[in-house]
Amino acid sequence: MKKHKNIYLIAVVFIILWINFLLSPSSNVKAKEEPRWCPLCGMSLKMYHQTSNRLTFSDETKVQTCSIFCAAQFYEKRPTEIERWEVVDYATKMFMDAKKAHWLIGSDIPGVMTAVSKLAFLTMDDTKKYQQKHGGTIGTFDDALNRTLSDMGSDRKMIMARVAERTKMGKDLAGKEGCYKCHGEEGKGGTVSGWNTLKFSKKMDNRIKIKEAITKGCPGMQGYEGKIDEKDLHSITLYIWSLRPTK
């Protein structure tokens, strides 16, 4: 009888614990979604996942960028606040400690936001395998960061040239997608605010907000999620951004 009573008590305790687990706040909280676009350049983090960097600051905020180039710009402004610097292993596509990574610098694999590519690897074997196939030199995190900082000026000039090309494409794509029907010819004002107005620029004060408005839609405008590819979305965003008032 005592044996059966103990079994009964154990079963009751188990059920109570299981119910508490199911009803606990942690079981109902959805995991925070990964950011979709680089906060500096606005490029797709999914498209450029293999070169993504993730910084954790002393105030516990985090930022994920498309490349070490964009991450280095945060470093320039907040060098002493970075508690952790992570980078994606080019081979496994998993985040790791950027300072422990082996970096392949200057291979023939195209760089992201830079003329000289900088790829991170978890193991030396993978680094040497890619080096044998694509060239480049193997270095440390400091080597990769210092090269990024030293090339910042020339890379910015290269990026501006590419942005100009994309912006021109965005102007044509915006017309093709029907944006000018409401926003006016070249987006300079129609039945709704022009992209060149102070009101619009205050509301859409960064590229990410523009991309979110285009993909998710807003009052009076349909969303273009799934109807426009990432490169075209980026081009249209750059064109809209180029029209913002300078003062």
C-alpha positions in Angstrom: 0.0 0.0 0.0 2.8 2.4 1.0 4.6 1.5 -2.3 1.5 2.4 -4.4 1.1 5.7 -2.4 4.7 6.7 -3.2 4.2 6.0 -6.9 1.1 8.1 -6.8 2.9 11.0 -5.2 5.7 10.8 -7.7 3.2 10.9 -10.5 1.4 13.9 -9.1 4.6 15.8 -8.6 5.7 15.0 -12.2 2.4 16.3 -13.6 2.6 19.5 -11.6 6.1 20.1 -12.8 5.2 19.5 -16.4 2.2 21.8 -16.2 4.4 24.6 -14.7 6.9 24.1 -17.5 4.2 24.4 -20.2 2.7 27.5 -18.5 6.0 29.2 -17.7 6.7 32.5 -19.4 9.9 31.2 -21.1 8.0 28.5 -22.9 5.7 31.1 -24.5 8.3 33.7 -25.4 9.3 33.6 -29.1 13.0 33.7 -29.8 14.1 37.1 -31.0 14.3 37.2 -34.8 17.7 37.8 -36.4 18.0 41.2 -38.0 17.2 41.3 -41.7 19.4 44.1 -43.0 22.8 45.6 -42.1 22.1 48.7 -40.0 24.8 50.7 -41.8 24.6 49.9 -45.5 21.1 48.2 -45.5 22.3 45.1 -47.4 20.7 41.7 -46.7 22.2 39.8 -43.8 20.8 36.6 -45.2 22.5 37.2 -48.6 25.8 38.1 -46.9 25.5 35.7 -44.0 28.9 34.1 -44.6 30.7 37.4 -44.0 28.5 38.6 -41.2 29.9 40.1 -38.0 28.1 40.5 -34.7 29.2 42.9 -32.0 28.0 42.8 -28.3 28.6 46.1 -26.4 29.1 46.7 -22.7 25.5 48.0 -22.4 24.4 44.5 -23.7 23.1 45.8 -27.0 24.0 43.9 -30.1 24.5 44.8 -33.7 24.9 42.5 -36.7 26.6 43.7 -39.9 27.1 42.3 -43.4 30.9 42.5 -43.2 34.0 43.4 -41.2 34.0 46.7 -43.1 30.7 47.8 -41.5 31.6 46.3 -38.2 34.9 48.3 -38.2 32.9 51.5 -38.4 31.2 50.7 -35.1 34.7 49.9 -33.8 36.0 53.3 -34.9 33.2 55.0 -32.9 33.0 52.7 -29.8 36.3 50.8 -29.6 36.3 50.4 -25.8 32.6 49.4 -25.6 32.8 46.1 -27.6 32.6 43.2 -25.1 32.4 40.4 -27.8 33.1 40.3 -31.5 31.7 37.4 -33.4 32.0 36.4 -37.1 30.6 33.7 -39.3 32.8 30.8 -40.2 32.9 30.8 -44.0 33.0 27.0 -44.1 30.3 26.0 -41.6 28.2 29.3 -41.7 28.1 29.3 -37.9 29.1 32.3 -35.6 32.3 32.0 -33.6 34.7 34.3 -31.7 36.2 36.6 -34.3 39.5 37.0 -32.3 40.1 33.2 -32.4 39.3 32.8 -36.1 41.9 32.3 -38.8 41.4 35.0 -41.5 42.1 34.6 -45.2 42.9 38.0 -46.5 43.1 39.0 -50.2 41.8 35.8 -51.9 40.0 35.9 -55.2 36.7 35.4 -53.5 34.9 38.8 -53.9 35.0 41.0 -50.9 31.8 42.4 -49.3 32.0 46.2 -49.0 35.7 46.0 -49.7 38.1 45.4 -52.6 40.2 43.0 -50.5 38.2 40.1 -49.2 38.5 39.0 -45.6 37.1 35.6 -44.7 37.0 34.0 -41.3 37.5 30.3 -40.6 37.2 28.2 -37.4 39.9 25.7 -38.4 43.3 26.2 -39.9 42.6 23.2 -42.2 39.7 24.9 -43.8 41.7 28.2 -44.1 44.5 26.4 -45.9 42.1 24.5 -48.2 40.5 27.8 -49.3 43.9 29.4 -49.6 45.1 26.7 -51.9 42.1 27.1 -54.2 41.7 30.9 -54.0 45.0 32.4 -52.9 45.4 35.1 -50.3 47.4 35.3 -47.0 46.4 33.8 -43.6 46.3 36.2 -40.7 44.8 37.0 -37.3 41.8 39.0 -36.4 44.1 42.0 -35.8 45.5 41.6 -39.3 42.1 41.6 -40.8 40.8 44.6 -38.7 43.9 46.6 -39.4 43.7 46.0 -43.1 40.1 46.9 -43.0 40.8 50.2 -41.3 43.7 51.1 -43.5 41.6 50.4 -46.7 38.6 52.3 -45.3 39.2 55.4 -47.5 39.7 53.6 -50.8 36.8 51.2 -50.1 34.4 54.0 -49.4 35.2 55.5 -52.8 34.6 52.2 -54.4 31.3 51.7 -52.5 30.1 55.2 -53.5 30.7 54.4 -57.2 28.7 51.2 -56.8 25.9 53.0 -54.9 25.7 55.5 -57.7 25.1 52.7 -60.2 22.5 51.0 -58.0 20.8 54.3 -57.4 20.4 54.9 -61.1 18.9 51.4 -61.5 16.6 52.1 -58.5 15.2 55.2 -60.3 14.1 53.0 -63.3 12.9 50.1 -61.1 10.7 52.4 -59.0 8.9 53.5 -62.2 8.6 49.9 -63.3 7.1 48.8 -60.0 4.5 51.6 -60.2 5.8 53.8 -57.3 5.5 57.0 -59.3 1.7 56.6 -59.7 1.3 57.9 -56.1 4.6 59.4 -55.2 4.8 61.4 -58.5 7.3 61.4 -61.3 10.7 60.3 -60.1 9.1 60.2 -56.6 9.1 63.9 -56.2 5.5 64.3 -55.1 2.1 63.2 -56.2 -1.1 62.2 -54.4 1.2 61.3 -51.5 4.4 62.8 -50.0 7.4 63.0 -52.3 10.5 61.2 -51.2 12.4 64.5 -51.4 10.3 66.2 -48.7 11.3 67.0 -45.2 8.3 65.3 -43.8 9.1 62.0 -45.5 12.8 62.2 -44.6 12.0 62.7 -41.0 9.8 59.7 -40.9 12.1 57.5 -43.0 15.4 58.5 -41.4 17.4 55.4 -42.3 17.5 52.8 -45.1 16.0 50.0 -42.9 12.8 51.9 -42.4 12.5 52.5 -46.1 13.0 48.8 -46.8 10.4 47.8 -44.1 7.9 50.2 -45.6 8.4 48.8 -49.1 8.2 45.1 -48.0 5.5 45.3 -45.3 3.5 48.1 -46.8 1.9 51.1 -45.0 -1.5 52.8 -45.0 -2.6 53.2 -48.6 0.2 51.1 -50.0 0.6 47.4 -50.6 3.6 45.5 -49.3 6.0 44.1 -51.9 7.2 41.2 -49.8 7.9 38.3 -52.2 7.1 40.5 -55.2 10.5 42.1 -55.5 14.0 40.5 -55.1 16.5 41.7 -52.6 18.8 43.4 -55.1 16.0 45.4 -56.7 14.7 46.3 -53.3 18.1 47.6 -52.3 18.4 49.7 -55.5 15.0 51.3 -55.0 15.9 52.0 -51.4 19.1 53.7 -52.4 17.3 55.9 -55.0 14.7 57.0 -52.4 17.5 57.7 -49.9 19.4 59.8 -52.5 16.4 62.2 -52.7 16.3 63.2 -49.0 16.9 66.9 -48.3 20.5 67.8 -47.4 19.3 70.4 -44.9 
